[in-house]
Amino acid sequence: MSLIQGTSGEWEVVIGLEVHAQAITRSKLFSGAATAYGAEPNAQVSLVDAAMPGMLPVLNRAAVEQAVKTGLGLEAEIKLHSVFERKNYFYPDLPQGYQISQYQEPIVGEGRVVIDLEAGDSREIGIERLHMEQDAGKSLHDRHPSKSHVDLNRAGVPLMEIVTKPDLRSAEETGLFLRKLRSILRYLETCDGNMEEGSMRCDVNVSVRKPGDDLGTRCEIKNVNSIRFVQQAIDYEAKRQVRVKEAGGEIEQETRLFDPDRGETRPMRSKEEAHDYRYFPDPDLLPLDLDPAWVEELRAALPELPDARKARFVGDYGLSAYDAGVLVAEKETAEFFESVVEGGRDPKVAANWLTGEVFSALNRSGLDLAEAPVDAEGLGGLLDLIGDGTISGRMAKEVFDAMWQSGKSAAAIVEERGLKQISDSGEIEAIIAAIVADNPGQVEQYKGGNEKVIGWFVGQVMKATQGKANPKLVNELLRKAL
């Protein structure tokens, strides 16, 4: 927990989130229209999405399955009986004049997400509920100087709204939670978590209080579309509320927007309450009753999730909790690592190369792991050459850079460039003998107890062999010769 220092003492920040995660489905929640990202405006709109008279919604079974799988992945209660309701409000990109959502009886109840903090600590963040709802369309304000256009491609896209308890206490914790939640969703393959494309968005509820006091009045920051912006918005809003309170003012419950260019929140409208939306059960949709056996089938088919995989990496591969956490944060990274260590390669060496050289190269090139010129098989081949003494660790970095640039295998590059390490003890002994004979002064220093001079001799041998001598063997033979 981090506290804000004000003029009147310390203040505690209380944060709750409403995460809108787009379920991965080929069609919308109540129609057969496509959900693919990037289509021309209004190219994926059915008569149901456009709310034409007489059109009735038909529930998408795949979307229900994704919501249940997500609930199971959040260790949450699955509600076998849930109800769709109409949430009434009026906006140009909401053609029905209401949103079909769930309110009093959601499909998923209470669950939890465990986040890993610094120094090896962890915290459990409570999940209040997950409910299903349809997305609204989008108003476009940059197509005409005096008019707004409406794109209904997103109207009806299936959303899973994941609501946390007010358990988060800092911007940093919130960032950790969102990364962990996104990781779980990606492992489950229920949401791609792509915030840039809008398939995961976040409403942030922020309030401040003196430690131990009752919860303060909260403000909601709407539709923040990156984890970095979520953290910036929390920091700004919490400090703003402290300033207001310490100046003798009261926090008004309101909805605010975050301006990433200015790094600040600003008022949007007064905060609506549930009664403002006049919820009532949707008369066109029957209550949703799930078969318990079907839910258990989904539970049995769940993939290994990040926490379980992290524990296995620590137990089976002997990795530190930190290294295992880095590797399992993204499903693709964990699978890449496991492919590399197949066949008995050293897990720690593989982890170091993946989180070191590979990650650095990805950052420099702006690529994703799936696009990397060096795949798991290629990295494994490089590690084999290090392991059998063909090349040294220093040579290996040169080889890796060449692999990244050319896409060739490590073996091919070593052969082309003549980089094979010299491990012939007779050849190295002859070189050492000549260097020792030519440098009696350094020999006397070593015999006089100056251990550091051994490094000088190693450097001379490496220079004579153009860096190709096996360093471990060089050290052994030098000490013997001296």
C-alpha angles and dihedrals in degrees: 000000000000121000129208115231111223133174090264096046136274126342128200121222117220117197134184126176138212106198118194108205119184110227114232104246134136093230138034129272097261105012142045095246116126124258100203116141122243102028121147113274113283092003093120103047125121126196088259092054091049090050095235113182114275096017114135128200121243116198118242109232092202091059091052090051091052091051092050092047090050091050090051090049089053090053087241135151112266111219109219089199121048136157134217115223137186116249104200122214135126126238132145094247094049101079097182094054087234139058121232104230141138122257122153097024111033124182094242129040134190121345141145146237121204116214125197115230130195119286091033097289123136136200132203115228114200122231112215098192148320119224133178124237142156121255123239125236125258132257114221115208100173101065099076133024095233107016137065120223126210125223114193097186090109094043106115097012108148114254131187109207108205112196120195129205114250089267101124118099107182144022089251093055090048091054091050091049095050092048091049093046091049090049092053092048091050093048089051090045089224096120130012092219093221103158093179090062093044096247089124120035132165138216110199123207113201131182135157132215142164108270109275096016125119118275114287129226109288133218121207120222108204133221103350108179106196135047091231091055091046090056093045091049092051093049093050096042095047092051090046091054092048090052091051094049095045089051089058096257131129127239112243116217102241146140115254137186127223118231106205093191093058096029093230142106123238134189118273105169142323111285115266121227124216092258090058089067094052094219117203133161112278106251092207095059128063119223111275113245117184127207108240091216090056091051090051090050089056091047092052091050096051114126123238104281128217098266093049092045091049091053090049093049090052093045101039102033102031093235123155117256089248095053092044090050092053092049097049096043089093121035092220092054093050092049091047090052093049090050090053095051093048110117096036103292116162107273095207092051090047091049092049093050093046096047092037118036098015096046091046092051091048091052093049093048098038092232133140120237090254089059096047115130088220110061128189092273091050094050090046090054090052092050090050090058090051092046096052093045096249090127134012125240090256092052090047092064090054090048092048092053089051091049090051092051098042106026089228125137122263092244092054093050093047089051094046095049098037092237097147110139118244108240098158103121093202093056092047093046091055091052091047092049091055093048093048092049092050096049111049092154093062090044090057091049091054092047088049090062103269100138093176092071088072087075090057091053091048089053091052092051092048090048091051091050095041089245094303101112117108102255095210092051091045091056093048095048094043093055089048092050094046 
